[in-house]
Amino acid sequence: MGDLYVGFNGGHSLHLPDPAAVERATSVFIPEAEIVQVDAHDWRTNES
């Protein structure tokens, strides 16, 4: 069993659907982290 982390990205520099990109960004803070799965939703394009 692992941990679930939720984050919000206000910029466009991180391609969230790309596990390798998320792992590179996460490794800055948690070098030993292993990213198993990622998911993303663009709330700016969310229809009301």
PyMOL commands that set and color helices and strands:
alter all, ss='L'
color gray80, all
select helices_A, chain A and resi 19-27+43-45
alter helices_A, ss='H'
color red, helices_A
deselect
rebuild
show_as cartoon
